[in-house]
Amino acid sequence: MAEILPLKAWRYNDDLHLNIAELTSPLFDVVSERQREALYRNSFNSIHLSVPYGEKPASNAALLLQTWKKHGILHQDALPGIYVYYQYFQLPGSDKVYCRKGFICHIKAYDWSENVLLRHENTIPSAVNDRIELLEKTQLNSSPTHGLYTDPEFILEKYMDESIKSPIYETEDYQGVRDVLSVIHDHEVIKLFLQTLQHKQVLLADGHHRYEGSLEYRKKMMQENPDHTGFEAYNYHLMYLTNSEHDDLRILPTHRLVEKIELTDEEFLQKLAPYFVITPKEDPYELNEVILGKQWAFGLYLSGNAYKLRLKPEIHELINWEIPQQVKDLDLTVLHFFVFEKVLGVYQEAQRKMPGLSYERNFTACISKVNSGTTRLALITNEVSMEQVKRVCHSGAVMPQKSTFFYPKVICGYLFSSIKEDEFCSATAACL
């Protein structure tokens, strides 16, 4: 099933004695404007390649990349390897230290129809187009997407545990997460990684826009190359793979913010009433707690007033979208169908490009944005479970956009992966 390959990563040149902690950056879809401005001030920070600025950002990144290669800011590792990546983290209110274990490699950019790599949520078209242009100009994967494979026997973990004892990098990132990177060069161990994945499907956990960018670029190059073999560099994509059977996988909720609606508060609540039991709440900062663990329950913070919403069970069968039952049963499907379509009149496909709809992972930030008047209302959601993600992926359907937030996010800057033909290790035999 899944064809993976080791890679010869491009990394910051150790001889320059740059501080790697000052070179890493958040992924393009989570970095804030304030973070961007601060990181741009460091002329060597990885954000110049992952989220370039200027009127022609992709072209600027491509020129800068060539300059960094020419002057030895970046250099390519001499040997292909599997890069082990561990993230140690804690969650608010808990003293437990989690460790998400995984490894970074190349994976073929499979079309969704091939049923090898499975997605679970929709994308936002404009973000995909930006990623395609950046990939086309730079021919560089500046950060790995996140995929999940299932291995209840934990075949690869002992090799990763051994490798991580000799780290290349160890830093604390913007999330407060301790990131550690090491590399495996042993041929026989690398073969075991390749063999372990070759009979497995991969669920795309995070990075749908970047993966679709690679997929669309591959399709374009296939059309332009009459001698296409399937082994060319453009066929591959950079991915961080973790075992879905680990207990330390965490998915956080992603809340919805709506900047404005063409209804008064009273009209909005009246239109919600046929579908939801609406319970006023005194303290908006308890909205995430009063819905915890309750199916089809949401927090609503509207113009400074807090409410708990709970779908009337008999109403659920009204969902008439042509989607599998596994997707109809999701909280976010309920939210998008009854609130966005039935109440606000924004239909299914149009919701992906809905003006004024934004996404926020931080619960208190949702409350603050409504209080400041920059947002009219916040819809607070529960997290999606790993089992729900699996069920949706295997159903062949997708969740609404921005359904999951796998925590922590991987970081950019530890390594980069080239899909230039003369810098890529394509055929497995050549790599090993």
C-alpha positions in Angstrom: 0.0 0.0 0.0 2.0 3.0 1.3 5.4 3.5 -0.4 7.8 5.4 1.8 11.4 6.3 1.2 14.3 7.7 3.3 15.5 11.1 2.4 18.7 13.1 2.2 17.4 16.1 4.2 18.6 19.7 3.7 19.4 21.1 7.1 21.0 24.3 8.6 24.8 24.0 8.4 26.2 22.9 11.8 29.5 24.6 11.0 27.9 28.0 11.1 27.0 27.5 14.8 23.5 29.0 14.3 21.1 28.5 17.2 18.5 26.0 15.8 16.0 27.2 18.4 16.0 30.6 16.7 15.5 29.1 13.3 12.4 27.1 13.8 8.9 28.5 13.1 5.2 27.5 13.4 3.4 26.0 10.4 1.9 28.3 7.9 -1.7 27.8 9.0 -1.1 28.5 12.7 1.5 31.2 12.8 0.1 34.5 13.9 0.8 37.9 12.4 2.8 38.9 15.5 4.9 35.7 15.3 5.5 36.3 11.6 6.8 39.8 12.2 9.1 38.7 15.0 10.5 35.7 13.0 11.0 37.7 9.8 13.5 39.9 11.7 15.8 36.9 11.8 17.2 36.7 8.2 17.9 33.0 8.5 14.6 31.8 10.1 12.8 29.0 8.3 9.7 31.2 8.0 11.3 32.8 5.0 10.9 29.5 3.1 7.6 28.3 4.6 5.6 31.6 4.8 7.5 34.0 2.6 6.4 37.6 2.4 6.4 40.3 -0.4 4.4 40.8 -3.5 5.8 37.6 -5.0 6.3 35.4 -1.9 6.9 32.1 -3.7 9.4 33.6 -6.1 11.1 35.3 -3.2 11.4 32.1 -1.3 12.9 30.3 -4.4 15.6 33.0 -4.8 16.4 32.9 -1.1 16.6 29.1 -1.1 19.2 29.2 -3.9 21.2 31.8 -2.0 21.2 29.7 1.1 22.3 26.7 -0.7 25.1 28.6 -2.6 26.5 30.2 0.5 26.2 27.0 2.7 23.5 28.2 5.0 21.8 25.0 4.2 23.5 21.8 3.2 22.2 18.4 2.2 22.9 15.3 4.4 25.3 12.9 2.6 23.3 9.7 3.5 19.6 9.0 3.2 17.9 8.4 6.5 14.7 8.0 8.4 14.5 11.0 10.8 13.0 10.2 14.2 11.0 13.0 15.7 9.6 13.0 19.3 7.5 15.7 20.9 7.2 15.9 24.7 4.4 18.0 26.0 1.8 18.6 28.7 -1.8 19.7 28.6 -3.3 22.5 30.7 -4.5 21.3 34.1 -2.4 18.1 34.1 1.1 17.2 35.3 1.4 14.3 32.9 4.2 14.5 30.3 3.1 13.0 27.0 5.5 11.9 24.2 4.3 11.7 20.6 6.7 9.4 18.8 7.1 9.4 15.0 9.5 9.6 12.1 9.9 11.8 9.0 10.2 10.3 5.5 9.1 10.7 1.9 5.8 9.2 0.9 4.3 8.9 -2.6 1.6 11.6 -3.2 -1.3 9.2 -3.7 -4.5 10.4 -5.3 -7.4 10.0 -2.9 -9.0 7.5 -5.3 -6.1 5.1 -4.8 -7.4 4.5 -1.2 -3.9 4.4 0.2 -3.8 7.8 1.9 -7.1 8.8 3.4 -8.2 12.3 4.3 -10.7 13.2 7.0 -11.6 16.8 6.4 -12.3 19.4 3.7 -9.8 22.0 2.6 -10.0 25.7 1.8 -9.2 26.2 -1.9 -7.2 29.4 -1.6 -4.8 27.9 0.9 -4.2 24.9 -1.4 -3.4 27.2 -4.3 -0.8 29.1 -2.2 0.9 25.8 -1.3 1.0 24.6 -5.0 2.7 27.8 -6.1 5.2 27.7 -3.3 6.1 24.1 -4.0 6.3 24.7 -7.8 8.7 27.7 -7.3 11.0 26.2 -4.6 10.6 22.5 -5.3 11.0 22.2 -1.5 8.9 20.7 1.2 9.6 23.2 4.0 7.7 21.2 6.7 6.2 17.7 7.0 2.5 16.9 7.0 1.3 14.5 9.7 0.1 11.0 8.8 -1.1 8.1 11.0 -0.5 4.4 10.4 -1.9 1.6 12.5 0.5 -0.9 14.1 -0.7 -2.5 17.3 2.5 -4.5 17.6 4.6 -1.4 17.8 7.3 -2.9 15.5 9.2 0.3 14.9 9.2 2.0 18.3 12.2 0.2 19.7 14.4 1.4 16.9 13.1 5.0 17.3 13.6 4.9 21.0 17.2 3.8 20.5 17.9 6.5 17.8 16.4 9.3 19.9 19.1 8.8 22.5 21.5 10.5 20.1 19.7 13.6 19.0 20.7 16.0 16.3 18.5 18.7 17.7 16.7 19.3 21.0 14.7 22.6 21.5 11.6 24.0 23.1 9.2 25.5 20.6 6.5 28.2 20.7 4.0 25.8 22.1 6.2 25.0 25.1 6.8 21.6 23.5 10.2 19.9 23.7 11.1 18.7 20.2 13.8 16.2 19.6 15.2 15.0 16.2 17.6 12.1 15.4 18.3 10.1 12.3 18.6 6.4 11.4 21.1 5.4 8.7 21.2 1.7 9.3 20.2 0.0 5.9 18.5 -3.0 7.5 16.5 -0.9 9.9 15.4 1.5 7.2 14.3 -1.5 5.1 12.2 -2.6 8.1 10.5 0.8 8.2 9.7 0.6 4.4 8.4 -3.0 4.8 6.3 -2.2 7.8 4.4 0.6 5.9 4.1 -1.1 2.6 0.9 -3.0 3.5 -0.7 -0.1 5.4 -3.1 2.7 4.7 -2.2 6.2 6.1 -4.7 8.6 7.6 -3.8 12.2 6.9 -4.0 13.8 10.4 -2.7 17.3 9.6 -1.6 19.2 6.6 -4.4 18.6 4.1 -3.6 21.8 2.2 0.1 21.0 1.9 -0.6 17.4 0.9 -3.1 18.6 -1.8 -0.5 21.0 -3.0 1.9 18.1 -3.6 -0.9 16.0 -5.1 -1.9 18.7 -7.6 1.7 19.4 -8.5 2.3 15.7 -9.1 -0.7 15.6 -11.5 0.5 18.6 -13.4 4.0 17.1 -13.8 2.6 13.7 -14.9 0.7 15.5 -17.7 3.8 17.3 -18.8 6.1 14.3 -18.8 5.4 11.7 -21.5 8.1 9.5 -20.0 6.6 9.5 -16.5 7.7 6.4 -14.5 6.3 7.1 -11.0 9.8 7.3 -9.5 10.5 10.9 -10.3 11.0 13.3 -7.4 7.8 15.1 -8.0 5.9 12.0 -7.1 6.8 12.3 -3.4 5.8 14.3 -0.4 7.4 14.9 3.1 5.4 13.4 6.0 5.7 12.8 9.7 4.2 9.4 10.5 3.0 8.3 13.9 1.3 5.1 15.1 -2.4 5.7 15.8 -2.3 3.0 18.5 -0.3 5.3 20.9 -2.1 6.7 23.9 -0.2 10.0 23.6 -2.0 11.1 20.4 -4.1 14.2 21.3 -6.8 16.0 19.3 -8.0 19.4 20.5 -11.2 21.1 19.5 -11.4 23.9 16.9 -14.0 26.5 17.6 -15.9 28.6 15.0 -16.0 32.4 15.0 -18.4 34.4 12.9 -17.6 38.1 12.3 -21.1 39.3 11.5 -24.6 38.0 10.7 -27.6 39.7 9.1 -29.8 39.0 12.1 -30.4 40.5 15.5 -29.5 38.5 18.6 -33.2 37.8 19.2 -33.8 36.7 15.6 -30.7 34.4 15.6 -31.9 32.7 18.9 -35.4 32.4 17.5 -34.1 30.6 14.4 -32.0 28.3 16.5 -34.9 27.3 18.8 -36.6 24.7 16.5 -33.4 22.7 16.4 -31.7 23.2 19.8 -32.5 23.3 23.5 -31.0 26.7 24.4 -29.9 27.2 28.0 -28.6 30.6 29.1 -25.3 30.5 31.1 -23.9 33.2 33.5 -20.2 32.6 33.0 -19.0 32.4 29.4 -15.7 30.9 30.6 -17.5 27.7 31.6 -19.0 27.1 28.1 -16.3 24.5 27.3 -17.0 22.7 30.5 -20.8 22.5 30.3 -20.6 20.8 26.9 -17.7 18.4 27.8 -18.5 14.8 26.7 -22.0 15.6 25.6 -23.0 14.6 22.1 -24.3 17.4 19.8 -23.7 20.1 22.4 -22.1 23.5 21.8 -21.3 26.7 23.6 -22.6 29.9 22.0 -21.2 33.3 23.0 -23.3 35.9 21.2 -22.7 39.6 21.7 -21.6 39.1 25.3 -24.2 36.6 26.3 -23.5 32.9 26.9 -25.7 29.9 26.0 -25.4 26.1 25.9 -27.0 24.6 22.8 -28.0 20.9 22.7 -29.5 19.5 19.5 -33.0 18.0 20.0 -32.4 14.3 19.3 -35.4 13.9 17.1 -34.1 16.7 14.8 -30.9 14.9 13.9 -32.6 12.8 11.2 -33.3 16.0 9.2 -29.7 16.1 8.0 -30.1 15.5 4.3 -26.5 15.9 3.1 -25.4 12.9 1.0 -22.8 11.7 3.5 -22.3 8.4 5.4 -23.9 8.0 8.8 -20.5 8.2 10.4 -20.2 11.8 9.3 -23.8 12.7 10.0 -23.2 11.7 13.6 -20.4 14.1 14.2 -20.9 17.2 16.3 -19.3 19.4 13.6 -21.7 18.1 11.0 -24.6 19.0 13.2 -23.1 22.4 13.8 -22.5 23.1 10.1 -25.9 21.8 9.0 -28.2 23.3 11.5 -26.4 26.5 12.4 -24.6 27.5 9.2 -27.1 26.1 6.6 -30.5 26.1 8.2 -30.1 29.2 10.4 -27.6 31.4 8.5 -28.5 30.1 5.0 -24.9 29.2 3.9 -25.1 25.9 2.1 -22.7 23.0 2.4 -20.1 23.8 -0.3 -20.2 27.5 0.2 -19.2 27.1 3.9 -15.6 26.4 2.8 -15.3 30.0 1.5 -17.8 31.7 3.9 -16.7 35.3 4.4 -16.1 36.2 8.1 -15.9 32.6 9.2 -12.7 31.8 11.1 -11.3 29.1 13.3 -9.8 29.4 16.8 -8.2 26.7 18.9 -7.8 28.8 22.0 -11.1 28.9 24.0 -10.3 32.0 26.0 -9.4 33.8 22.8 -12.9 33.1 21.4 -14.4 34.8 24.4 -12.0 37.7 24.2 -12.7 38.3 20.5 -16.4 38.5 21.1 -15.9 40.8 24.1 -13.7 43.1 22.0 -16.4 43.4 19.3 -14.1 42.0 16.5 -16.4 38.9 16.3 -20.1 38.7 16.7 -20.4 35.2 17.9 -18.3 32.2 18.9 -19.4 28.6 18.6 -17.6 26.4 21.1 -17.1 22.7 20.2 -15.9 19.4 21.8 -12.9 17.6 20.5 -13.1 14.9 17.8 -11.9 11.4 19.0 -9.3 9.3 17.2 -12.0 6.6 16.7 -14.2 9.1 14.9 -11.4 10.1 12.7 -10.7 6.5 11.7 -14.4 5.8 11.0 -14.8 8.9 8.8 -11.5 8.1 6.9 -12.6 4.5 6.2 -16.1 5.6 5.1 -14.5 7.5 2.2 -16.2 10.8 3.3 -14.7 13.9 4.9 -15.5 16.0 7.9 -16.2 19.8 7.7 -13.0 21.9 7.2 -10.9 22.5 10.3 -12.5 19.6 12.3 -9.4 18.4 14.1 -6.3 19.9 15.7 -3.8 17.2 16.4 -1.6 18.6 19.2 1.2 19.4 19.2 1.8 20.8 15.8 5.1 19.8 14.1 7.5 22.6 13.7 9.3 24.0 10.6 13.1 24.4 10.4 14.6 21.1 11.6 14.8 19.8 8.1 13.7 20.4 4.5 13.1 18.0 1.7 13.9 18.7 -2.0 12.0 17.3 -4.9 14.5 18.6 -7.4 15.6 15.5 -9.5 19.3 15.9 -8.9 18.8 16.3 -5.1 16.3 13.6 -4.6 16.8 9.9 -3.7 14.1 8.3 -5.8 14.4 4.6 -6.3 14.6 2.5 -3.1 17.6 0.6 -4.4 19.5 3.8 -5.0 18.7 5.0 -1.5 19.8 1.9 0.2 
